[in-house]
Amino acid sequence: MPRLLFVSGSLRAASSSRAVIRALIDRIGTRADCIIADPGALPHYNADVQDDPTVAAFIGEVEQADGVVFVTPEYNYSVPGVLKNAIDWASRPAYASVFLDKPCFVITVSGGVMGGVRAQAHLKYILNGMLAQTFACKEVVVPQSNATVTDGVFKNDDVLDFALANLADFMATLDS
Ligand SMILES: Cc1cc2nc3c(=O)[nH]c(=O)nc-3n(C[C@H](O)[C@H](O)[C@H](O)COP(=O)(O)O)c2cc1C
């Protein structure tokens, strides 16, 4: 069974991207061992800090994952700072970090109609810079995400079906 690490770029309790993660994990069921990272627990990136346990835990989660699934909103046409901060922590040493050759899958979310496509392009560029292996497929985007969350439950079956079909293809490529 592959081990998937889900990483959201939103910290808020009512986050639609976190609701998407919960819906995906629910549908994946026993097909993968799914873990959710907590980028909000990490300190701001500081190269002088070498012994932070939350940083070590996050790097360990990335290292142990067969695949990393990002589900992030777009903030100001790019990725949220909290997500970039988490990625930066796990990105050293350059070109030889836990992201080297790490299979990654990108889903973006937005409250508007664009589904975060600009953040999606930025995130894939960042992953490319770390020599990660980003799964190539049609862009998986979640537009108008807040309108499809009720009481914390994401309800758009068309979006979930499309995301799950591509995630299944991604999981089929993973060594576990
Ligand atoms: C600081 C900030 C910047 C945002 N910038 C964008 C943006 O550039 N494009 C967009 O489509 N939505 C933008 N939004 C709206 C988010 O897509 C929307 O708030 C979304 O619900 C956030 O994801 P979440 O529900 O997981 O927290 C922005 C929201 C915030 C708080």
The ligand as an SDF file (V2000), in Angstrom:
LIG
                    3D

 31 33  0  0  0  0  0  0  0  0999 V2000
   -4.3180   36.2230    1.1730 C   0  0  0  0  0  0  0  0  0  0  0  0
   -5.2640   35.6510    0.1380 C   0  0  0  0  0  0  0  0  0  0  0  0
   -4.9700   35.7800   -1.1870 C   0  0  0  0  0  0  0  0  0  0  0  0
   -5.8120   35.2390   -2.1450 C   0  0  0  0  0  0  0  0  0  0  0  0
   -5.4660   35.3150   -3.4650 N   0  0  0  0  0  0  0  0  0  0  0  0
   -6.2110   34.6560   -4.3820 C   0  0  0  0  0  0  0  0  0  0  0  0
   -5.7760   34.5880   -5.7350 C   0  0  0  0  0  0  0  0  0  0  0  0
   -4.7590   35.1080   -6.1220 O   0  0  0  0  0  0  0  0  0  0  0  0
   -6.5470   33.8950   -6.6120 N   0  0  0  0  0  0  0  0  0  0  0  0
   -7.7090   33.2680   -6.2220 C   0  0  0  0  0  0  0  0  0  0  0  0
   -8.3490   32.6400   -7.0470 O   0  0  0  0  0  0  0  0  0  0  0  0
   -8.1380   33.3280   -4.9470 N   0  0  0  0  0  0  0  0  0  0  0  0
   -7.4170   33.9980   -4.0180 C   0  0  0  0  0  0  0  0  0  0  0  0
   -7.8150   34.0250   -2.7120 N   0  0  0  0  0  0  0  0  0  0  0  0
   -9.0730   33.3840   -2.3370 C   0  0  0  0  0  0  0  0  0  0  0  0
   -8.8520   31.9250   -1.9820 C   0  0  0  0  0  0  0  0  0  0  0  0
   -8.8760   31.1710   -3.1680 O   0  0  0  0  0  0  0  0  0  0  0  0
   -9.9760   31.4340   -1.0680 C   0  0  0  0  0  0  0  0  0  0  0  0
   -9.9670   32.2240    0.1070 O   0  0  0  0  0  0  0  0  0  0  0  0
   -9.8270   29.9760   -0.7290 C   0  0  0  0  0  0  0  0  0  0  0  0
  -11.0040   29.5610   -0.0980 O   0  0  0  0  0  0  0  0  0  0  0  0
   -8.6840   29.7320    0.2140 C   0  0  0  0  0  0  0  0  0  0  0  0
   -8.5280   28.3140    0.4320 O   0  0  0  0  0  0  0  0  0  0  0  0
   -9.0310   27.6000    1.7510 P   0  0  0  0  0  0  0  0  0  0  0  0
  -10.5310   27.5530    1.6730 O   0  0  0  0  0  0  0  0  0  0  0  0
   -8.4260   26.2540    1.7000 O   0  0  0  0  0  0  0  0  0  0  0  0
   -8.5860   28.4070    2.9450 O   0  0  0  0  0  0  0  0  0  0  0  0
   -7.0010   34.5770   -1.7550 C   0  0  0  0  0  0  0  0  0  0  0  0
   -7.2920   34.4820   -0.3820 C   0  0  0  0  0  0  0  0  0  0  0  0
   -6.4350   35.0020    0.5500 C   0  0  0  0  0  0  0  0  0  0  0  0
   -6.7690   34.8430    2.0250 C   0  0  0  0  0  0  0  0  0  0  0  0
  1  2  1  0
  2  3  1  0
  2 30  2  0
  3  4  2  0
  4  5  1  0
  4 28  1  0
  5  6  2  0
  6  7  1  0
  6 13  1  0
  7  8  2  0
  7  9  1  0
  9 10  1  0
 10 11  2  0
 10 12  1  0
 12 13  2  0
 13 14  1  0
 14 15  1  0
 14 28  1  0
 15 16  1  0
 16 17  1  0
 16 18  1  0
 18 19  1  0
 18 20  1  0
 20 21  1  0
 20 22  1  0
 22 23  1  0
 23 24  1  0
 24 25  2  0
 24 26  1  0
 24 27  1  0
 28 29  2  0
 29 30  1  0
 30 31  1  0
M  END
$$$$
